[in-house]
């Protein structure tokens, strides 16, 4: 449902405002609506699912006034924004400051959906939330600075904050990921797959519905506030193993009994980076695919009893979404928030 303005909400119910209509934002809005919550999904184009309880608002988070207006009345704000990958260092600081200011102004709990970049290259060590945020590359430093400022706000008592970190996304709505459009359509078509880095080192993948479920759970639990938490994820697989598992679940395993997986030469990636800004930026995090990259969410699982969705169940949902998505007409944009 589109909104021409941000109208006041029923004071007896809590309003959840989700920023960003990417895979996480859409999934958050859907799960919250399924729980009977009031949801406002805010994005630059005003896109999102047409669901009871979900209002779509078009607002540009680069405008502090527009964002503050779009988040008015929020009890919880989920920051699932995602500026263009190659523009993170330029755009994230402003967006993050505006979100932080809006949450503070409204007295809302603020949940940042984050990745693992802030830790930097830990040379294959398991990624726990206790690791120092020591990234030296630009996108990792930006993420580390965002987290540090958020946690500082939480320590002063000005804001209730939660940081939820996940590894590479997969699942419904996920296109831009190592296990998204570069992989899933090829497997469904029975073709070979090219991968970045090594095909044979463990690499964690995180199912997007688990990201949303973790964020919702932690937003409501005071034990989570003021800390970084990792999303429970399936046991790590090599890229080769993950691709074979996807083909098995999809029923597209070639007659030879395996999908051919081809590591893409580093020199090729560098050449592609000359013509593609996103590919050039991806080279900064190539270490994630040349060494073990394993997320450890033991503290989240122990504290909140959350578990990752079983891998085959998650892969089946991914396959179903990819097979059905061609017949889905995207919703039109909502009017801008007045």
HUVEN-V460036 format. One record per helix or strand of 3 or more residues. SS is the DSSP state (2 for helix, 1 for strand). FROM is the first residue (numbers start at 1). TO is the last residue. If there is no record, write none. Layout:
ss: {SS & SS}
from: {FROM & FROM}
to: {TO & TO}
//
This chain:
ss: {1 & 2 & 1 & 1 & 2 & 1 & 2 & 1 & 2 & 2 & 1 & 1 & 2 & 1 & 1 & 2 & 2 & 1 & 2 & 1 & 2 & 2 & 2 & 2 & 2}
from: {15 & 23 & 38 & 54 & 64 & 76 & 85 & 109 & 117 & 138 & 161 & 168 & 184 & 193 & 205 & 208 & 222 & 227 & 239 & 261 & 266 & 277 & 287 & 298 & 311}
to: {19 & 34 & 43 & 58 & 70 & 79 & 106 & 114 & 119 & 156 & 165 & 170 & 188 & 196 & 207 & 219 & 224 & 230 & 250 & 264 & 273 & 285 & 290 & 304 & 327}
//
